[in-house]
Amino acid sequence: MKSQRAQWLLWCMVAIGLLILIFLTPLALEKVAPSQKDWGRLSAVSQTYGALSVPLSAIALLGVAASLAYQAHQTKIATEEAERSSHRQLLMYSLDHPEFLVCWEPVAGMPSADEMRRRIFTNLIIANWHADYLLRRWNDQHARAVLNVHFQGELARKHWEQSASVWRRTAEASGDRRKIRFVDLADESYAIAVETGPGVPPENYFADPS
């Protein structure tokens, strides 16, 4: 993201520089003209400048347009992150105060309160990876590598069995191809994990202290 931001700033600086060059060129011609001006020659130079100023102006305008597009993209990212942050805060508050779990939509299978909390936390994990993928911090290979390991767990598989359809509907409703692609990757990793055999149950995560 930093390198991308630097590229857009460079484009913006180039556009501003070209605009300044365009506006200052007539003054420069006036200054450098000899005292006994050859107006015919100066006119020819000016016409040449006029022809060159058209593509220079177009490049400058493209730079400004690119800068505005980048700013709009950054604003969109900031808005979506604020929405995700608000949602995370609500979920974390519910985890800390289980009496509010019933304020969310009911979960299929009638889980216990502890199971509900585990599913919510698992969903937060997936949502965090989803954000990294949307922001292009992750590519497909990175997402596959993480999801393949994630779905080795029994709870991770149960969560996706219950939530995959919701993730799919939300992604398709948004029309965002990258959101849809993330769900595709999760489905693929889940299917591969299921083929390998049963998932690791929670009680087998840790060594027996005895």
N, C-alpha and C positions, 0 to 999 in steps of 0.2 A: 504493500500500500504506500510506503514511503517513497519508493522509487517511482511509482505511478504519479504521486502527488508532485514530485520533483519535475517530472516530464511535463506535466500540465503547467506548472509555474514557469518553466523554460519557454513553453509555447506562448504564454501570456506576455513574458518579457520581450520575446521576439516580435510579437504583434505590436506592442507599445513602441518598441524601437523603430519599427517600419513606419508607423504612423507619424512619429516625430520626424523621421527622415523625409517623409513626403512633404510635410508642412514646412520644413526648414530649407528644402532644396531651392525654391525660388529666391529666398533671401541670400543663400550661398552664391547663387549665380550672379545676383546683383553685386555682391561684394567682390567676387573674383574677376568680374568683367574688367577689361582694361579701361584706362581713363578715356581713351578715344575709342568708344565702343563701336564694334562692328555689329550693327543691329541685325544684319542678315544672318550672320553666323550665330549670334546669340539666339535669334528666333529659331534657327535650326536645332540648336541645343535644347531649347525649351520644348520644341515639338517632340524631340526624342525623349525628353523627360516625361512629357505627357503620356507618350505611349508606354513608357516603363511604369508610370505610376498606377496604371490600371491593374496589372497583375500584382504589383506590390500592395495596392489597396485591397485586392481580393484576398491575398494571403493574410494581411492584417485582420480583415474581417473574419476570416476562418479561424484565426487564432482567438479572437474575442469570443466567437460562437462556441469554440471548443472549451474555453475557460468557463463560460456560462453553463454549458452542459455538464462539465465536471462539478461545478458548484451545486447544480441541481441534484446530481447523483449523490454527492456527499450529504446534502440535506435529507435526501430520501433515506440514506443509510442511518443517519443520526435519528430520524423519526422512528424508523423500524426498531432501532436499538432501544430507544426510550420505551416503546410499546412492549418489547420483550422484557425489559427491566421491570416494568410495572407488573407484568404477568408473573415474573419470577418472585417478586416480593409478595404477591398475593398467595402464591403456592407455598412459599416458605413460611408465611404466617400461619397457613392452614396446617402445615406439618408441625409447627410449634404449638398449635392450639387445635387438637384433633376434633373438638366439638364443631368446628367450622367445616369439616370435610364434607358434611352433608349439604353444604351450600353449593357444591359443585355438581356437575351432572353425575347421575348414578353410573356405576361401572358394572358391566355385564358379569355375571357369575357370583354376585353377592359376596364380595371378599370381606374379610374381617377388616377392622380399622388399621391394624398393623400392615396387612397386605395392601390396603389402599394407599397407605403412606409410602410403602416401597415402590408401588407403581408410579406414584406421582414423582418420587425422586428419580426413578429410572427415566421417566419422561423428560425431566429437567436435564438429565445427562444427554439424551438424544437431541433435545432442543439446542443445547450448547454446541454440539457437533454440527448440527444443522446450520447454525449461525456462522460457524467457521467456514463451512462449505459455501454458503451464499456469499460471504465476503471474499471468497477465493483464496483464503488462507490454506485451504485444502483442495487438492485435485481429486479426481476419481480414485486414483491408486491409494492415496492416503486414506480416503473415506472407507474404501474396501478393507484396507488393512485393519483399521480400528473396529469396524463393524463386524468383521469376521471373528475377532477375538471376543467382542462384546456378546455375541449370540452363542458363545459357548456356555453361558450361564442360563440356568433354568428360569430365573426371574426375568431376565432380559427377553427370553423367548415368550414367556407368558404376557409380558407387557406388549410386545409387538403383535402377538395374536389378537389382543384386545384393541390395540390402537392403530394398527396399520391402515384400516379402512378410513379412519378419521384423518390420518395424515394424508392419505391419497386424495380424499375429497377436498381437503383444504388446499392442497397443492394445485390440483386441477382447477379449482374455483379461482385461484389467484392468476392463473394463466402464465405463471413464471416457470419457464422451462427448467431452470436450475433447481427450483423447489421440487418439481416433478422428478427430475433426475436423481435427487437425493433419496426420494422414496423408492425409486427403482433400485438404487444401490442397496438400500436397507433390505428390500424384499429379496434381492439376489443373495445377499449375505445370510439372511435368515434361512432361506431355502437350502443353501449349502450346509449350514450348521445342522439343520434338522436331519439331513442325509447322513451326517457323521455319527448319529446316535443321540441318546438322551443328553440333556443339558446337565451341568453341574448344579446340584441342589444347594441351597444356602448352608445347610448343616455340614457340607463337605468343603466349605471354603477355608476353614481354619483347622489347624492340627488340634487333636484332642489334648488339652492341658495335662491330663493324667498320664 
